[in-house]
Amino acid sequence: MVKIVIDPGHEGVENNLDPGAVANGLKEAALTLRIAKYMYDMLNEYEGVQVRLTRTGNQRLTLSQRAKMANEWGADFFISIHINAGGGTGFESYIYNGNVSAKTIAYQNVIHAEIMKAIGNVKDRGKKRANYAVLRLTNMPAILTENLFIDNANDAAKLKSDQFLQQIAYGHVQGIVKAFGLKKKAQQKSTPSQPQQKSSDGKLYRVQVGAFSDRKNAERLAEELKKKGCPAVIV
């Protein structure tokens, strides 16, 4: 079982908590939480993985508390989500600038590439290293991502799009999936049913539509039935 900790950067937007960077009508803490929650939902579609968030709302947490949560749980990977500020543009990722494992470097390479692939036409600011507390204090491979600049008008316009936030989350998740070789959970297969139509007396009567030697004709009829609100299955 792979244990993943997702850390939405900063504390929140209420009760004098640390909101992180603020600009263009956006607050970093709110954006990072939305991205983290999207990641949580996406990762739960995979088997062999457990996911925890360091915060699920507006909560005061020190950097050392975040690292401690991951360490005490025995996490296999820690990823901290942030939005940049300072007049630049684009995406960058960080690992600790001290001694790190080969796994940490490999994970950064894979996850960075998948995020860039997912978010499209965005400047790649590169894979970097820094002495950030959540990278230094965690006992497992850890990465911190800076997802665009909140004080850049063009970047902020993207960050205001819920679809773009989902793209950011998707890139993070695809990177984690590749790094750890995760597999999607098997979906339960429903038993195919023939077209049915409910009668005026409330009973259901099954309709056998017929057989075709040409599959295209069968598909054409199935589409027509679907347009009329009648499910059709080709067998």
C-alpha positions in Angstrom: 0.0 0.0 0.0 1.4 3.4 -1.1 0.8 6.2 1.4 0.6 9.7 -0.1 0.3 12.9 1.8 -1.0 16.0 -0.1 -0.2 19.3 1.6 -2.3 22.3 0.5 0.1 25.2 1.1 -0.8 27.8 3.8 -3.6 27.8 6.3 -6.9 29.3 4.9 -8.8 32.5 4.3 -10.8 33.0 7.5 -10.1 33.9 11.1 -6.8 35.6 10.5 -5.2 32.5 9.1 -2.3 32.7 6.7 -3.8 32.9 3.2 -0.4 32.8 1.4 0.0 35.1 -1.6 -3.0 37.3 -2.5 -3.6 39.1 -5.8 -6.0 39.5 -8.7 -9.0 38.6 -6.5 -7.3 35.2 -5.6 -5.9 33.7 -2.4 -3.2 31.1 -2.5 -4.6 29.0 0.4 -8.0 28.6 -1.3 -6.5 27.6 -4.6 -4.1 25.1 -3.1 -6.9 23.4 -1.2 -9.1 23.1 -4.3 -6.2 21.5 -6.2 -5.4 19.2 -3.3 -9.0 18.0 -3.0 -9.2 17.3 -6.8 -6.0 15.3 -6.4 -7.4 13.4 -3.5 -10.5 12.4 -5.4 -8.5 11.4 -8.5 -6.0 9.3 -6.6 -8.9 7.4 -4.9 -9.7 6.0 -8.3 -6.6 3.9 -8.0 -5.9 0.7 -6.1 -3.1 0.1 -3.6 -3.0 3.7 -2.4 -4.0 5.6 0.7 -4.2 9.4 0.6 -4.3 12.0 3.4 -4.5 15.8 3.3 -2.6 17.9 5.9 -5.6 20.2 6.0 -9.2 19.9 4.7 -10.3 23.5 5.3 -9.2 26.6 7.2 -6.8 25.2 9.7 -3.7 26.6 11.4 -0.8 24.3 10.8 2.9 25.0 11.2 5.3 23.7 8.6 6.8 21.3 11.2 3.3 20.0 12.0 2.7 19.1 8.4 6.0 17.2 8.2 5.3 15.5 11.5 1.9 14.3 10.2 3.5 12.6 7.3 6.4 11.1 9.3 4.1 9.7 12.0 1.8 8.1 9.4 4.8 6.5 7.7 4.0 8.1 4.4 5.8 7.0 1.2 5.6 10.4 -0.5 4.8 14.0 0.4 3.8 16.7 -2.0 3.1 20.3 -1.1 1.0 22.4 -3.4 1.7 26.2 -3.8 0.9 29.2 -6.0 3.9 31.5 -6.8 4.2 35.2 -6.5 6.8 37.8 -7.3 6.2 38.9 -10.9 7.2 35.9 -12.8 5.1 33.3 -14.8 5.0 29.6 -15.2 5.5 26.4 -13.2 8.4 25.1 -11.2 9.0 22.3 -8.7 11.4 21.8 -5.8 13.1 19.1 -3.8 15.4 19.6 -0.8 18.8 21.2 -1.5 20.6 18.9 0.9 21.0 15.1 0.7 18.1 13.5 -1.1 17.5 9.9 -2.3 17.7 8.9 -5.9 14.0 8.2 -5.6 13.3 11.8 -4.7 15.1 13.0 -7.9 13.3 10.4 -10.0 9.9 11.3 -8.6 10.6 15.0 -9.3 11.6 14.2 -12.9 8.4 12.2 -13.6 5.9 14.4 -11.8 7.3 17.7 -13.2 7.1 16.4 -16.7 3.5 15.1 -16.3 2.4 18.5 -14.8 3.9 20.4 -17.7 2.2 18.0 -20.1 -1.2 18.5 -18.4 -1.2 22.3 -18.1 -0.3 23.1 -21.7 1.2 26.3 -22.9 2.8 27.4 -19.7 6.5 28.5 -19.1 8.6 25.7 -17.6 10.7 27.4 -14.9 12.5 24.2 -14.2 13.3 21.6 -11.5 14.9 23.3 -8.6 16.2 22.7 -5.1 15.5 24.7 -1.9 15.8 24.5 1.9 12.0 24.5 2.5 11.0 23.2 5.9 8.4 20.6 4.5 11.2 19.2 2.2 13.8 19.2 4.9 11.8 17.8 7.8 10.0 15.0 6.0 11.5 11.5 6.2 10.2 10.4 2.9 10.7 11.7 -0.7 9.1 15.1 -0.9 8.3 17.6 -3.6 6.9 21.2 -3.5 5.2 22.6 -6.6 4.7 26.3 -7.5 1.8 26.4 -9.9 1.9 29.7 -11.8 2.0 33.2 -10.4 -1.0 34.7 -8.6 0.2 38.3 -9.2 0.6 37.8 -13.0 -2.6 38.8 -14.8 -2.3 36.0 -17.5 -1.5 33.3 -14.9 -4.3 34.6 -12.6 -6.8 34.3 -15.5 -5.9 30.6 -15.8 -6.1 30.1 -12.0 -9.6 31.5 -12.0 -10.7 28.6 -14.2 -11.9 25.5 -12.4 -11.0 23.4 -15.4 -7.4 24.6 -15.3 -7.2 23.8 -11.5 -8.4 20.3 -12.4 -5.7 20.1 -15.1 -3.1 21.0 -12.5 -4.4 18.3 -10.2 -4.5 15.8 -13.1 -0.9 16.5 -13.9 0.2 15.9 -10.3 -1.8 12.7 -10.1 -0.5 11.3 -13.4 3.0 12.0 -12.2 2.3 10.1 -8.9 0.6 7.3 -10.8 3.7 6.9 -13.1 6.2 7.2 -10.3 4.6 4.5 -8.2 3.1 2.3 -10.9 -0.5 2.7 -9.7 -3.4 0.9 -11.4 -6.9 2.1 -11.8 -9.5 0.3 -9.7 -11.6 -2.2 -11.7 -15.0 -0.9 -12.5 -18.0 -3.1 -11.9 -19.5 -4.3 -15.2 -23.2 -3.9 -15.4 -25.2 -6.7 -17.2 -26.2 -5.5 -20.7 -29.9 -5.1 -21.0 -32.0 -4.9 -24.1 -34.1 -1.7 -24.8 -37.0 -1.3 -22.5 -40.0 1.0 -22.5 -42.3 1.6 -19.5 -46.0 1.3 -20.3 -48.8 3.5 -19.1 -49.7 0.9 -16.4 -46.1 1.2 -15.0 -44.9 -2.2 -16.2 -41.7 -2.7 -18.2 -41.8 -4.5 -21.5 -38.6 -5.7 -23.1 -38.1 -5.0 -26.8 -36.1 -7.2 -29.0 -35.0 -4.9 -31.9 -33.6 -7.4 -34.3 -30.3 -8.6 -35.8 -28.2 -7.1 -38.5 -25.4 -8.6 -40.7 -23.9 -5.2 -41.0 -22.7 -3.7 -37.7 -23.0 -0.2 -39.0 -26.7 -0.6 -39.4 -27.0 -2.0 -35.9 -25.0 1.0 -34.6 -27.2 3.4 -36.5 -30.4 2.0 -35.0 -28.9 2.0 -31.5 -28.1 5.7 -31.9 -31.7 6.4 -33.0 -33.1 4.5 -30.0 -30.8 6.4 -27.6 -32.1 9.8 -29.1 -35.6 8.7 -28.2 -34.5 7.9 -24.6 -34.5 4.2 -25.0 -31.1 2.5 -24.0 -29.8 0.2 -26.7 -26.9 -2.4 -26.4 -25.2 -4.0 -29.4 -24.3 -7.6 -28.6 
